[in-house]
Amino acid sequence: IEYIQPGKPQQNAYIERHNKTIRYSWVSKLLFDSIEDVQDYATQWLWFYNHERPHKANHGRPPLMVA
């Protein structure tokens, strides 16, 4: 990973988009009791995001069904 200048998130837009998706999808909506709870939820969410979530660009199919 190349150096990203402070205050320049557009230099790493892919990661910034991913962080925004996670932040608005569940981090800002849920309270967790421990880091293990966060890790478990993140694992479940990531599986759903890649295996079950319909995607408009794929005509309603999940991303991994197209790959």
MIMARSE-784936 format. One record per atom (N, C-alpha, C, O): atom name; x negated, y negated, z negated; residue number from 1. Coordinates in nm, 4 decimals, always signed. Example, Ala and Ser with C-alpha at 12.3 -4.5 7.8 and 13.67 -1.06 7.14 Angstrom:
MIMARSE-784936
<node><site>N</site><x>-1.3190</x><y>+0.5690</y><z>-0.7800</z><pos>1</pos></node>
<node><site>CA</site><x>-1.2300</x><y>+0.4500</y><z>-0.7800</z><pos>1</pos></node>
<node><site>C</site><x>-1.3200</x><y>+0.3300</y><z>-0.7800</z><pos>1</pos></node>
<node><site>O</site><x>-1.4236</x><y>+0.3319</y><z>-0.8465</z><pos>1</pos></node>
<node><site>N</site><x>-1.2850</x><y>+0.2250</y><z>-0.7080</z><pos>2</pos></node>
<node><site>CA</site><x>-1.3670</x><y>+0.1060</y><z>-0.7140</z><pos>2</pos></node>
<node><site>C</site><x>-1.2900</x><y>-0.0030</y><z>-0.7870</z><pos>2</pos></node>
<node><site>O</site><x>-1.3409</x><y>-0.1138</y><z>-0.8039</z><pos>2</pos></node>
This chain:
MIMARSE-784936
<node><site>N</site><x>-0.0856</x><y>+0.1176</y><z>+0.0000</z><pos>1</pos></node>
<node><site>CA</site><x>+0.0000</x><y>+0.0000</y><z>+0.0000</z><pos>1</pos></node>
<node><site>C</site><x>-0.0895</x><y>-0.1229</y><z>+0.0000</z><pos>1</pos></node>
<node><site>O</site><x>-0.1831</x><y>-0.1339</y><z>-0.0791</z><pos>1</pos></node>
<node><site>N</site><x>-0.0596</x><y>-0.2123</y><z>+0.0877</z><pos>2</pos></node>
<node><site>CA</site><x>-0.1375</x><y>-0.3350</y><z>+0.0946</z><pos>2</pos></node>
<node><site>C</site><x>-0.0940</x><y>-0.4314</y><z>-0.0149</z><pos>2</pos></node>
<node><site>O</site><x>+0.0157</x><y>-0.4214</y><z>-0.0699</z><pos>2</pos></node>
<node><site>N</site><x>-0.1830</x><y>-0.5244</y><z>-0.0445</z><pos>3</pos></node>
<node><site>CA</site><x>-0.1549</x><y>-0.6256</y><z>-0.1459</z><pos>3</pos></node>
<node><site>C</site><x>-0.0377</x><y>-0.7129</y><z>-0.1031</z><pos>3</pos></node>
<node><site>O</site><x>-0.0303</x><y>-0.7562</y><z>+0.0119</z><pos>3</pos></node>
<node><site>N</site><x>+0.0523</x><y>-0.7381</y><z>-0.1949</z><pos>4</pos></node>
<node><site>CA</site><x>+0.1668</x><y>-0.8249</y><z>-0.1698</z><pos>4</pos></node>
<node><site>C</site><x>+0.1491</x><y>-0.9502</y><z>-0.2545</z><pos>4</pos></node>
<node><site>O</site><x>+0.1298</x><y>-0.9414</y><z>-0.3758</z><pos>4</pos></node>
<node><site>N</site><x>+0.1555</x><y>-1.0639</y><z>-0.1926</z><pos>5</pos></node>
<node><site>CA</site><x>+0.1361</x><y>-1.1898</y><z>-0.2637</z><pos>5</pos></node>
<node><site>C</site><x>+0.2483</x><y>-1.2125</y><z>-0.3640</z><pos>5</pos></node>
<node><site>O</site><x>+0.3641</x><y>-1.1827</y><z>-0.3348</z><pos>5</pos></node>
<node><site>N</site><x>+0.2153</x><y>-1.2651</y><z>-0.4827</z><pos>6</pos></node>
<node><site>CA</site><x>+0.3200</x><y>-1.2969</y><z>-0.5813</z><pos>6</pos></node>
<node><site>C</site><x>+0.4229</x><y>-1.3935</y><z>-0.5218</z><pos>6</pos></node>
<node><site>O</site><x>+0.3872</x><y>-1.4903</y><z>-0.4546</z><pos>6</pos></node>
<node><site>N</site><x>+0.5501</x><y>-1.3658</y><z>-0.5475</z><pos>7</pos></node>
<node><site>CA</site><x>+0.6571</x><y>-1.4524</y><z>-0.4979</z><pos>7</pos></node>
<node><site>C</site><x>+0.6906</x><y>-1.4320</y><z>-0.3518</z><pos>7</pos></node>
<node><site>O</site><x>+0.7622</x><y>-1.5134</y><z>-0.2935</z><pos>7</pos></node>
<node><site>N</site><x>+0.6411</x><y>-1.3256</y><z>-0.2909</z><pos>8</pos></node>
<node><site>CA</site><x>+0.6665</x><y>-1.2980</y><z>-0.1496</z><pos>8</pos></node>
<node><site>C</site><x>+0.7263</x><y>-1.1577</y><z>-0.1317</z><pos>8</pos></node>
<node><site>O</site><x>+0.6635</x><y>-1.0721</y><z>-0.0694</z><pos>8</pos></node>
<node><site>N</site><x>+0.8464</x><y>-1.1330</y><z>-0.1851</z><pos>9</pos></node>
<node><site>CA</site><x>+0.9044</x><y>-0.9988</y><z>-0.1746</z><pos>9</pos></node>
<node><site>C</site><x>+0.9324</x><y>-0.9569</y><z>-0.0304</z><pos>9</pos></node>
<node><site>O</site><x>+0.9416</x><y>-0.8374</y><z>-0.0022</z><pos>9</pos></node>
<node><site>N</site><x>+0.9461</x><y>-1.0527</y><z>+0.0613</z><pos>10</pos></node>
<node><site>CA</site><x>+0.9724</x><y>-1.0180</y><z>+0.2005</z><pos>10</pos></node>
<node><site>C</site><x>+0.8554</x><y>-0.9435</y><z>+0.2641</z><pos>10</pos></node>
<node><site>O</site><x>+0.8708</x><y>-0.8839</y><z>+0.3707</z><pos>10</pos></node>
<node><site>N</site><x>+0.7385</x><y>-0.9462</y><z>+0.1999</z><pos>11</pos></node>
<node><site>CA</site><x>+0.6237</x><y>-0.8726</y><z>+0.2521</z><pos>11</pos></node>
<node><site>C</site><x>+0.6390</x><y>-0.7220</y><z>+0.2284</z><pos>11</pos></node>
<node><site>O</site><x>+0.5652</x><y>-0.6422</y><z>+0.2861</z><pos>11</pos></node>
<node><site>N</site><x>+0.7331</x><y>-0.6841</y><z>+0.1451</z><pos>12</pos></node>
<node><site>CA</site><x>+0.7606</x><y>-0.5431</y><z>+0.1200</z><pos>12</pos></node>
<node><site>C</site><x>+0.9121</x><y>-0.5233</y><z>+0.1211</z><pos>12</pos></node>
<node><site>O</site><x>+0.9706</x><y>-0.4784</y><z>+0.0225</z><pos>12</pos></node>
<node><site>N</site><x>+0.9738</x><y>-0.5569</y><z>+0.2322</z><pos>13</pos></node>
<node><site>CA</site><x>+1.1195</x><y>-0.5597</y><z>+0.2417</z><pos>13</pos></node>
<node><site>C</site><x>+1.1837</x><y>-0.4230</y><z>+0.2203</z><pos>13</pos></node>
<node><site>O</site><x>+1.2929</x><y>-0.4156</y><z>+0.1639</z><pos>13</pos></node>
<node><site>N</site><x>+1.1199</x><y>-0.3158</y><z>+0.2631</z><pos>14</pos></node>
<node><site>CA</site><x>+1.1773</x><y>-0.1817</y><z>+0.2476</z><pos>14</pos></node>
<node><site>C</site><x>+1.1997</x><y>-0.1501</y><z>+0.1001</z><pos>14</pos></node>
<node><site>O</site><x>+1.3080</x><y>-0.1055</y><z>+0.0622</z><pos>14</pos></node>
<node><site>N</site><x>+1.0988</x><y>-0.1726</y><z>+0.0172</z><pos>15</pos></node>
<node><site>CA</site><x>+1.1101</x><y>-0.1437</y><z>-0.1258</z><pos>15</pos></node>
<node><site>C</site><x>+1.2073</x><y>-0.2408</y><z>-0.1921</z><pos>15</pos></node>
<node><site>O</site><x>+1.2843</x><y>-0.2009</y><z>-0.2796</z><pos>15</pos></node>
<node><site>N</site><x>+1.2048</x><y>-0.3660</y><z>-0.1519</z><pos>16</pos></node>
<node><site>CA</site><x>+1.2978</x><y>-0.4629</y><z>-0.2093</z><pos>16</pos></node>
<node><site>C</site><x>+1.4417</x><y>-0.4245</y><z>-0.1788</z><pos>16</pos></node>
<node><site>O</site><x>+1.5284</x><y>-0.4406</y><z>-0.2648</z><pos>16</pos></node>
<node><site>N</site><x>+1.4695</x><y>-0.3749</y><z>-0.0608</z><pos>17</pos></node>
<node><site>CA</site><x>+1.6051</x><y>-0.3315</y><z>-0.0246</z><pos>17</pos></node>
<node><site>C</site><x>+1.6453</x><y>-0.2111</y><z>-0.1083</z><pos>17</pos></node>
<node><site>O</site><x>+1.7587</x><y>-0.2035</y><z>-0.1557</z><pos>17</pos></node>
<node><site>N</site><x>+1.5541</x><y>-0.1174</y><z>-0.1267</z><pos>18</pos></node>
<node><site>CA</site><x>+1.5811</x><y>+0.0001</y><z>-0.2100</z><pos>18</pos></node>
<node><site>C</site><x>+1.6109</x><y>-0.0422</y><z>-0.3542</z><pos>18</pos></node>
<node><site>O</site><x>+1.7064</x><y>+0.0063</y><z>-0.4149</z><pos>18</pos></node>
<node><site>N</site><x>+1.5297</x><y>-0.1318</y><z>-0.4082</z><pos>19</pos></node>
<node><site>CA</site><x>+1.5509</x><y>-0.1787</y><z>-0.5451</z><pos>19</pos></node>
<node><site>C</site><x>+1.6860</x><y>-0.2471</y><z>-0.5598</z><pos>19</pos></node>
<node><site>O</site><x>+1.7547</x><y>-0.2282</y><z>-0.6602</z><pos>19</pos></node>
<node><site>N</site><x>+1.7245</x><y>-0.3266</y><z>-0.4602</z><pos>20</pos></node>
<node><site>CA</site><x>+1.8540</x><y>-0.3949</y><z>-0.4651</z><pos>20</pos></node>
<node><site>C</site><x>+1.9684</x><y>-0.2935</y><z>-0.4630</z><pos>20</pos></node>
<node><site>O</site><x>+2.0658</x><y>-0.3076</y><z>-0.5368</z><pos>20</pos></node>
<node><site>N</site><x>+1.9561</x><y>-0.1918</y><z>-0.3783</z><pos>21</pos></node>
<node><site>CA</site><x>+2.0597</x><y>-0.0888</y><z>-0.3704</z><pos>21</pos></node>
<node><site>C</site><x>+2.0791</x><y>-0.0208</y><z>-0.5052</z><pos>21</pos></node>
<node><site>O</site><x>+2.1921</x><y>-0.0043</y><z>-0.5510</z><pos>21</pos></node>
<node><site>N</site><x>+1.9704</x><y>+0.0183</y><z>-0.5680</z><pos>22</pos></node>
<node><site>CA</site><x>+1.9792</x><y>+0.0844</y><z>-0.6982</z><pos>22</pos></node>
<node><site>C</site><x>+2.0340</x><y>-0.0107</y><z>-0.8038</z><pos>22</pos></node>
<node><site>O</site><x>+2.1211</x><y>+0.0265</y><z>-0.8825</z><pos>22</pos></node>
<node><site>N</site><x>+1.9834</x><y>-0.1322</y><z>-0.8051</z><pos>23</pos></node>
<node><site>CA</site><x>+2.0261</x><y>-0.2293</y><z>-0.9063</z><pos>23</pos></node>
<node><site>C</site><x>+2.1763</x><y>-0.2548</y><z>-0.8996</z><pos>23</pos></node>
<node><site>O</site><x>+2.2437</x><y>-0.2557</y><z>-1.0026</z><pos>23</pos></node>
<node><site>N</site><x>+2.2290</x><y>-0.2754</y><z>-0.7793</z><pos>24</pos></node>
<node><site>CA</site><x>+2.3717</x><y>-0.3049</y><z>-0.7669</z><pos>24</pos></node>
<node><site>C</site><x>+2.4592</x><y>-0.1805</y><z>-0.7712</z><pos>24</pos></node>
<node><site>O</site><x>+2.5774</x><y>-0.1899</y><z>-0.8044</z><pos>24</pos></node>
<node><site>N</site><x>+2.4041</x><y>-0.0646</y><z>-0.7386</z><pos>25</pos></node>
<node><site>CA</site><x>+2.4840</x><y>+0.0576</y><z>-0.7390</z><pos>25</pos></node>
<node><site>C</site><x>+2.5096</x><y>+0.1111</y><z>-0.8784</z><pos>25</pos></node>
<node><site>O</site><x>+2.6198</x><y>+0.1577</y><z>-0.9073</z><pos>25</pos></node>
<node><site>N</site><x>+2.4076</x><y>+0.1053</y><z>-0.9672</z><pos>26</pos></node>
<node><site>CA</site><x>+2.4322</x><y>+0.1659</y><z>-1.0982</z><pos>26</pos></node>
<node><site>C</site><x>+2.3573</x><y>+0.1043</y><z>-1.2138</z><pos>26</pos></node>
<node><site>O</site><x>+2.4085</x><y>+0.1087</y><z>-1.3257</z><pos>26</pos></node>
<node><site>N</site><x>+2.2418</x><y>+0.0481</y><z>-1.1955</z><pos>27</pos></node>
<node><site>CA</site><x>+2.1658</x><y>-0.0046</y><z>-1.3096</z><pos>27</pos></node>
<node><site>C</site><x>+2.2410</x><y>-0.1193</y><z>-1.3775</z><pos>27</pos></node>
<node><site>O</site><x>+2.2437</x><y>-0.1270</y><z>-1.5003</z><pos>27</pos></node>
<node><site>N</site><x>+2.3010</x><y>-0.2071</y><z>-1.3002</z><pos>28</pos></node>
<node><site>CA</site><x>+2.3705</x><y>-0.3212</y><z>-1.3598</z><pos>28</pos></node>
<node><site>C</site><x>+2.5089</x><y>-0.2853</y><z>-1.4134</z><pos>28</pos></node>
<node><site>O</site><x>+2.5730</x><y>-0.3689</y><z>-1.4771</z><pos>28</pos></node>
<node><site>N</site><x>+2.5566</x><y>-0.1628</y><z>-1.3892</z><pos>29</pos></node>
<node><site>CA</site><x>+2.6906</x><y>-0.1232</y><z>-1.4310</z><pos>29</pos></node>
<node><site>C</site><x>+2.6937</x><y>-0.0281</y><z>-1.5499</z><pos>29</pos></node>
<node><site>O</site><x>+2.7983</x><y>-0.0109</y><z>-1.6125</z><pos>29</pos></node>
<node><site>N</site><x>+2.5798</x><y>+0.0343</y><z>-1.5820</z><pos>30</pos></node>
<node><site>CA</site><x>+2.5780</x><y>+0.1386</y><z>-1.6840</z><pos>30</pos></node>
<node><site>C</site><x>+2.4787</x><y>+0.1067</y><z>-1.7953</z><pos>30</pos></node>
<node><site>O</site><x>+2.3794</x><y>+0.0372</y><z>-1.7741</z><pos>30</pos></node>
<node><site>N</site><x>+2.5073</x><y>+0.1583</y><z>-1.9126</z><pos>31</pos></node>
<node><site>CA</site><x>+2.4140</x><y>+0.1502</y><z>-2.0249</z><pos>31</pos></node>
<node><site>C</site><x>+2.3623</x><y>+0.2906</y><z>-2.0535</z><pos>31</pos></node>
<node><site>O</site><x>+2.4391</x><y>+0.3868</y><z>-2.0548</z><pos>31</pos></node>
<node><site>N</site><x>+2.2335</x><y>+0.3016</y><z>-2.0761</z><pos>32</pos></node>
<node><site>CA</site><x>+2.1720</x><y>+0.4311</y><z>-2.1014</z><pos>32</pos></node>
<node><site>C</site><x>+2.1144</x><y>+0.4344</y><z>-2.2418</z><pos>32</pos></node>
<node><site>O</site><x>+2.0701</x><y>+0.3319</y><z>-2.2937</z><pos>32</pos></node>
<node><site>N</site><x>+2.1149</x><y>+0.5526</y><z>-2.3037</z><pos>33</pos></node>
<node><site>CA</site><x>+2.0633</x><y>+0.5688</y><z>-2.4388</z><pos>33</pos></node>
<node><site>C</site><x>+1.9142</x><y>+0.5989</y><z>-2.4420</z><pos>33</pos></node>
<node><site>O</site><x>+1.8467</x><y>+0.5697</y><z>-2.5407</z><pos>33</pos></node>
<node><site>N</site><x>+1.8623</x><y>+0.6576</y><z>-2.3335</z><pos>34</pos></node>
<node><site>CA</site><x>+1.7209</x><y>+0.6935</y><z>-2.3322</z><pos>34</pos></node>
<node><site>C</site><x>+1.6694</x><y>+0.6931</y><z>-2.1889</z><pos>34</pos></node>
<node><site>O</site><x>+1.7469</x><y>+0.6893</y><z>-2.0933</z><pos>34</pos></node>
<node><site>N</site><x>+1.5385</x><y>+0.6970</y><z>-2.1761</z><pos>35</pos></node>
<node><site>CA</site><x>+1.4781</x><y>+0.7020</y><z>-2.0428</z><pos>35</pos></node>
<node><site>C</site><x>+1.5119</x><y>+0.8336</y><z>-1.9734</z><pos>35</pos></node>
<node><site>O</site><x>+1.5198</x><y>+0.8386</y><z>-1.8507</z><pos>35</pos></node>
<node><site>N</site><x>+1.5317</x><y>+0.9395</y><z>-2.0505</z><pos>36</pos></node>
<node><site>CA</site><x>+1.5698</x><y>+1.0676</y><z>-1.9913</z><pos>36</pos></node>
<node><site>C</site><x>+1.7074</x><y>+1.0579</y><z>-1.9259</z><pos>36</pos></node>
<node><site>O</site><x>+1.7303</x><y>+1.1162</y><z>-1.8200</z><pos>36</pos></node>
<node><site>N</site><x>+1.7984</x><y>+0.9848</y><z>-1.9886</z><pos>37</pos></node>
<node><site>CA</site><x>+1.9311</x><y>+0.9641</y><z>-1.9292</z><pos>37</pos></node>
<node><site>C</site><x>+1.9197</x><y>+0.8898</y><z>-1.7962</z><pos>37</pos></node>
<node><site>O</site><x>+1.9895</x><y>+0.9222</y><z>-1.7002</z><pos>37</pos></node>
<node><site>N</site><x>+1.8327</x><y>+0.7917</y><z>-1.7914</z><pos>38</pos></node>
<node><site>CA</site><x>+1.8120</x><y>+0.7166</y><z>-1.6676</z><pos>38</pos></node>
<node><site>C</site><x>+1.7542</x><y>+0.8078</y><z>-1.5605</z><pos>38</pos></node>
<node><site>O</site><x>+1.7981</x><y>+0.8041</y><z>-1.4456</z><pos>38</pos></node>
<node><site>N</site><x>+1.6563</x><y>+0.8894</y><z>-1.5969</z><pos>39</pos></node>
<node><site>CA</site><x>+1.5949</x><y>+0.9798</y><z>-1.5004</z><pos>39</pos></node>
<node><site>C</site><x>+1.6946</x><y>+1.0830</y><z>-1.4486</z><pos>39</pos></node>
<node><site>O</site><x>+1.6963</x><y>+1.1121</y><z>-1.3290</z><pos>39</pos></node>
<node><site>N</site><x>+1.7766</x><y>+1.1380</y><z>-1.5356</z><pos>40</pos></node>
<node><site>CA</site><x>+1.8785</x><y>+1.2348</y><z>-1.4933</z><pos>40</pos></node>
<node><site>C</site><x>+1.9789</x><y>+1.1710</y><z>-1.3986</z><pos>40</pos></node>
<node><site>O</site><x>+2.0130</x><y>+1.2284</y><z>-1.2952</z><pos>40</pos></node>
<node><site>N</site><x>+2.0260</x><y>+1.0517</y><z>-1.4344</z><pos>41</pos></node>
<node><site>CA</site><x>+2.1225</x><y>+0.9827</y><z>-1.3501</z><pos>41</pos></node>
<node><site>C</site><x>+2.0598</x><y>+0.9471</y><z>-1.2158</z><pos>41</pos></node>
<node><site>O</site><x>+2.1243</x><y>+0.9593</y><z>-1.1117</z><pos>41</pos></node>
<node><site>N</site><x>+1.9348</x><y>+0.9032</y><z>-1.2181</z><pos>42</pos></node>
<node><site>CA</site><x>+1.8667</x><y>+0.8672</y><z>-1.0937</z><pos>42</pos></node>
<node><site>C</site><x>+1.8529</x><y>+0.9877</y><z>-1.0020</z><pos>42</pos></node>
<node><site>O</site><x>+1.8700</x><y>+0.9752</y><z>-0.8808</z><pos>42</pos></node>
<node><site>N</site><x>+1.8226</x><y>+1.1032</y><z>-1.0576</z><pos>43</pos></node>
<node><site>CA</site><x>+1.8100</x><y>+1.2251</y><z>-0.9783</z><pos>43</pos></node>
<node><site>C</site><x>+1.9435</x><y>+1.2623</y><z>-0.9146</z><pos>43</pos></node>
<node><site>O</site><x>+1.9489</x><y>+1.2961</y><z>-0.7963</z><pos>43</pos></node>
<node><site>N</site><x>+2.0502</x><y>+1.2561</y><z>-0.9922</z><pos>44</pos></node>
<node><site>CA</site><x>+2.1832</x><y>+1.2872</y><z>-0.9393</z><pos>44</pos></node>
<node><site>C</site><x>+2.2240</x><y>+1.1872</y><z>-0.8315</z><pos>44</pos></node>
<node><site>O</site><x>+2.2788</x><y>+1.2252</y><z>-0.7280</z><pos>44</pos></node>
<node><site>N</site><x>+2.1972</x><y>+1.0600</y><z>-0.8564</z><pos>45</pos></node>
<node><site>CA</site><x>+2.2344</x><y>+0.9552</y><z>-0.7618</z><pos>45</pos></node>
<node><site>C</site><x>+2.1576</x><y>+0.9718</y><z>-0.6314</z><pos>45</pos></node>
<node><site>O</site><x>+2.2147</x><y>+0.9565</y><z>-0.5234</z><pos>45</pos></node>
<node><site>N</site><x>+2.0289</x><y>+1.0030</y><z>-0.6406</z><pos>46</pos></node>
<node><site>CA</site><x>+1.9471</x><y>+1.0189</y><z>-0.5209</z><pos>46</pos></node>
<node><site>C</site><x>+1.9950</x><y>+1.1379</y><z>-0.4376</z><pos>46</pos></node>
<node><site>O</site><x>+1.9981</x><y>+1.1304</y><z>-0.3147</z><pos>46</pos></node>
<node><site>N</site><x>+2.0323</x><y>+1.2474</y><z>-0.5039</z><pos>47</pos></node>
<node><site>CA</site><x>+2.0841</x><y>+1.3623</y><z>-0.4310</z><pos>47</pos></node>
<node><site>C</site><x>+2.2130</x><y>+1.3255</y><z>-0.3581</z><pos>47</pos></node>
<node><site>O</site><x>+2.2296</x><y>+1.3572</y><z>-0.2403</z><pos>47</pos></node>
<node><site>N</site><x>+2.3040</x><y>+1.2584</y><z>-0.4287</z><pos>48</pos></node>
<node><site>CA</site><x>+2.4289</x><y>+1.2141</y><z>-0.3658</z><pos>48</pos></node>
<node><site>C</site><x>+2.3999</x><y>+1.1203</y><z>-0.2492</z><pos>48</pos></node>
<node><site>O</site><x>+2.4590</x><y>+1.1344</y><z>-0.1421</z><pos>48</pos></node>
<node><site>N</site><x>+2.3099</x><y>+1.0253</y><z>-0.2688</z><pos>49</pos></node>
<node><site>CA</site><x>+2.2773</x><y>+0.9247</y><z>-0.1671</z><pos>49</pos></node>
<node><site>C</site><x>+2.2270</x><y>+0.9900</y><z>-0.0387</z><pos>49</pos></node>
<node><site>O</site><x>+2.2582</x><y>+0.9430</y><z>+0.0707</z><pos>49</pos></node>
<node><site>N</site><x>+2.1502</x><y>+1.0972</y><z>-0.0508</z><pos>50</pos></node>
<node><site>CA</site><x>+2.0932</x><y>+1.1618</y><z>+0.0671</z><pos>50</pos></node>
<node><site>C</site><x>+2.1763</x><y>+1.2764</y><z>+0.1231</z><pos>50</pos></node>
<node><site>O</site><x>+2.1653</x><y>+1.3068</y><z>+0.2419</z><pos>50</pos></node>
<node><site>N</site><x>+2.2593</x><y>+1.3409</y><z>+0.0414</z><pos>51</pos></node>
<node><site>CA</site><x>+2.3293</x><y>+1.4609</y><z>+0.0855</z><pos>51</pos></node>
<node><site>C</site><x>+2.4801</x><y>+1.4445</y><z>+0.1060</z><pos>51</pos></node>
<node><site>O</site><x>+2.5378</x><y>+1.5171</y><z>+0.1870</z><pos>51</pos></node>
<node><site>N</site><x>+2.5443</x><y>+1.3543</y><z>+0.0375</z><pos>52</pos></node>
<node><site>CA</site><x>+2.6905</x><y>+1.3460</y><z>+0.0438</z><pos>52</pos></node>
<node><site>C</site><x>+2.7445</x><y>+1.2117</y><z>+0.0917</z><pos>52</pos></node>
<node><site>O</site><x>+2.8534</x><y>+1.2060</y><z>+0.1488</z><pos>52</pos></node>
<node><site>N</site><x>+2.6712</x><y>+1.1053</y><z>+0.0695</z><pos>53</pos></node>
<node><site>CA</site><x>+2.7196</x><y>+0.9704</y><z>+0.0994</z><pos>53</pos></node>
<node><site>C</site><x>+2.7403</x><y>+0.9525</y><z>+0.2494</z><pos>53</pos></node>
<node><site>O</site><x>+2.6467</x><y>+0.9717</y><z>+0.3270</z><pos>53</pos></node>
<node><site>N</site><x>+2.8612</x><y>+0.9161</y><z>+0.2916</z><pos>54</pos></node>
<node><site>CA</site><x>+2.8823</x><y>+0.8902</y><z>+0.4342</z><pos>54</pos></node>
<node><site>C</site><x>+2.8098</x><y>+0.7621</y><z>+0.4766</z><pos>54</pos></node>
<node><site>O</site><x>+2.8036</x><y>+0.6650</y><z>+0.4011</z><pos>54</pos></node>
<node><site>N</site><x>+2.7560</x><y>+0.7638</y><z>+0.5970</z><pos>55</pos></node>
<node><site>CA</site><x>+2.6808</x><y>+0.6498</y><z>+0.6470</z><pos>55</pos></node>
<node><site>C</site><x>+2.7412</x><y>+0.6068</y><z>+0.7800</z><pos>55</pos></node>
<node><site>O</site><x>+2.7589</x><y>+0.6888</y><z>+0.8701</z><pos>55</pos></node>
<node><site>N</site><x>+2.7725</x><y>+0.4789</y><z>+0.7921</z><pos>56</pos></node>
<node><site>CA</site><x>+2.8403</x><y>+0.4292</y><z>+0.9123</z><pos>56</pos></node>
<node><site>C</site><x>+2.7593</x><y>+0.4540</y><z>+1.0391</z><pos>56</pos></node>
<node><site>O</site><x>+2.8155</x><y>+0.4913</y><z>+1.1420</z><pos>56</pos></node>
<node><site>N</site><x>+2.6280</x><y>+0.4338</y><z>+1.0328</z><pos>57</pos></node>
<node><site>CA</site><x>+2.5448</x><y>+0.4507</y><z>+1.1515</z><pos>57</pos></node>
<node><site>C</site><x>+2.5402</x><y>+0.5956</y><z>+1.1994</z><pos>57</pos></node>
<node><site>O</site><x>+2.5077</x><y>+0.6218</y><z>+1.3152</z><pos>57</pos></node>
<node><site>N</site><x>+2.5723</x><y>+0.6890</y><z>+1.1113</z><pos>58</pos></node>
<node><site>CA</site><x>+2.5715</x><y>+0.8320</y><z>+1.1463</z><pos>58</pos></node>
<node><site>C</site><x>+2.7121</x><y>+0.8845</y><z>+1.1715</z><pos>58</pos></node>
<node><site>O</site><x>+2.7353</x><y>+1.0052</y><z>+1.1655</z><pos>58</pos></node>
<node><site>N</site><x>+2.8047</x><y>+0.7960</y><z>+1.1994</z><pos>59</pos></node>
<node><site>CA</site><x>+2.9444</x><y>+0.8317</y><z>+1.2243</z><pos>59</pos></node>
<node><site>C</site><x>+3.0056</x><y>+0.9052</y><z>+1.1056</z><pos>59</pos></node>
<node><site>O</site><x>+3.0794</x><y>+1.0021</y><z>+1.1232</z><pos>59</pos></node>
<node><site>N</site><x>+2.9749</x><y>+0.8588</y><z>+0.9848</z><pos>60</pos></node>
<node><site>CA</site><x>+3.0345</x><y>+0.9135</y><z>+0.8642</z><pos>60</pos></node>
<node><site>C</site><x>+2.9643</x><y>+1.0344</y><z>+0.8070</z><pos>60</pos></node>
<node><site>O</site><x>+3.0125</x><y>+1.0936</y><z>+0.7104</z><pos>60</pos></node>
<node><site>N</site><x>+2.8504</x><y>+1.0727</y><z>+0.8649</z><pos>61</pos></node>
<node><site>CA</site><x>+2.7767</x><y>+1.1886</y><z>+0.8126</z><pos>61</pos></node>
<node><site>C</site><x>+2.6655</x><y>+1.1429</y><z>+0.7201</z><pos>61</pos></node>
<node><site>O</site><x>+2.6110</x><y>+1.0341</y><z>+0.7385</z><pos>61</pos></node>
<node><site>N</site><x>+2.6307</x><y>+1.2245</y><z>+0.6204</z><pos>62</pos></node>
<node><site>CA</site><x>+2.5211</x><y>+1.1904</y><z>+0.5294</z><pos>62</pos></node>
<node><site>C</site><x>+2.3871</x><y>+1.1865</y><z>+0.6034</z><pos>62</pos></node>
<node><site>O</site><x>+2.3712</x><y>+1.2541</y><z>+0.7051</z><pos>62</pos></node>
<node><site>N</site><x>+2.2915</x><y>+1.1088</y><z>+0.5542</z><pos>63</pos></node>
<node><site>CA</site><x>+2.1634</x><y>+1.0939</y><z>+0.6221</z><pos>63</pos></node>
<node><site>C</site><x>+2.0904</x><y>+1.2250</y><z>+0.6498</z><pos>63</pos></node>
<node><site>O</site><x>+2.0358</x><y>+1.2424</y><z>+0.7588</z><pos>63</pos></node>
<node><site>N</site><x>+2.0880</x><y>+1.3176</y><z>+0.5541</z><pos>64</pos></node>
<node><site>CA</site><x>+2.0109</x><y>+1.4409</y><z>+0.5764</z><pos>64</pos></node>
<node><site>C</site><x>+2.0787</x><y>+1.5388</y><z>+0.6716</z><pos>64</pos></node>
<node><site>O</site><x>+2.0141</x><y>+1.6313</y><z>+0.7207</z><pos>64</pos></node>
<node><site>N</site><x>+2.2073</x><y>+1.5201</y><z>+0.6984</z><pos>65</pos></node>
<node><site>CA</site><x>+2.2736</x><y>+1.6052</y><z>+0.7975</z><pos>65</pos></node>
<node><site>C</site><x>+2.2311</x><y>+1.5654</y><z>+0.9381</z><pos>65</pos></node>
<node><site>O</site><x>+2.2361</x><y>+1.6469</y><z>+1.0303</z><pos>65</pos></node>
<node><site>N</site><x>+2.1899</x><y>+1.4425</y><z>+0.9545</z><pos>66</pos></node>
<node><site>CA</site><x>+2.1501</x><y>+1.3921</y><z>+1.0851</z><pos>66</pos></node>
<node><site>C</site><x>+2.0037</x><y>+1.4244</y><z>+1.1136</z><pos>66</pos></node>
<node><site>O</site><x>+1.9658</x><y>+1.4477</y><z>+1.2283</z><pos>66</pos></node>
<node><site>N</site><x>+1.9225</x><y>+1.4256</y><z>+1.0094</z><pos>67</pos></node>
<node><site>CA</site><x>+1.7776</x><y>+1.4471</y><z>+1.0255</z><pos>67</pos></node>
<node><site>C</site><x>+1.7441</x><y>+1.5834</y><z>+1.0772</z><pos>67</pos></node>
<node><site>O</site><x>+1.6266</x><y>+1.6153</y><z>+1.0956</z><pos>67</pos></node>
